Amino acid sequence: MAAITSLVSSSFFVSPKYRNSVRFSCSASKDHMAFTDFPYVSAPHKDLMLDLVSTVDTRLNSYLNPCNLSPDVQSYQNETGTAHAALHVRSGVHSSPIDFILGSWLHCVLPTGGALNITSLSAYLNSSTDAPNFLVELIQSSPTSMVLILDLPPRVDLVLDSDYLKTFYEDTQLDQHRQHLYNLSEVKPYYSSSLYIRAVVSPTAILVRIESDRVEEMVKTHVSPVAKEVLKTWLDVCAFGDRVVSESEREYLKRRDDMSKSKTIEIDLGSNLPRLFGQETANRVLEALREVF
């Protein structure tokens, strides 16, 4: 469900603060930027993404296979050099509840002269559990405007399963994070143009637009603490929660998860990648993602 999962890789670099803790990168050509470079975003934005990646890697590393994407899928750009992207995927080992972890960043020069920067990190669970997935995405189209999408998307019908609603959204008090951001004067609700995306997020989903001359400060002071807490909740309650799923429920979850993945490719990537990177590059990246999905 990430907006546009695309990225460029160059020699693997992690700031000294994270150098010993982040092991998330695939090997990459020295001429390209790696997933954990986040080269086009501000320092607070980059620090947040590196912190989230490091936390996921530390907690889940033994549950994940190495990234096996080819170098030209880990990192790619268009012919004119106006769009760059990087992609990182690690599937879960057979015995783990993790389906896969997907990270990406995208940088695109806009016709107006500005730039669009998107960074995202998603975690998908398999049908051995019905716990929610994890999604965080930061979309910045100008120095004074940023969209934040942060959620634990449910994988069951919340109307039919009140215990699920209580376990993952009420008892965890996730809504306090949404309320905190909504109470800031610089923050307004964000409404995706995709009705599908609006339909699959949770009741506590954070979909906001930050309009401010101090976006970097807002990321550091407000967005970062909230995102880290939501990820911690997902790791503690969802990824490592004790859930019993029947065989029929597993079949339903697999069918639902497969539909969600196909929609991600169809809605998000299928239309955007060819437009930004050309059909040949888009086909290469989409084929690699379909193999994972």
PyMOL commands that set and color helices and strands:
alter all, ss='L'
color gray80, all
select helices_A, chain A and resi 35-37+43-63+71-74+162-170+175-182+195-200+215-239+247-277+279-292
alter helices_A, ss='H'
color red, helices_A
select strands_A, chain A and resi 75-77+83-91+98-109+115-125+134-142+145-151+187-189+206-211
alter strands_A, ss='S'
color yellow, strands_A
deselect
rebuild
show_as cartoon
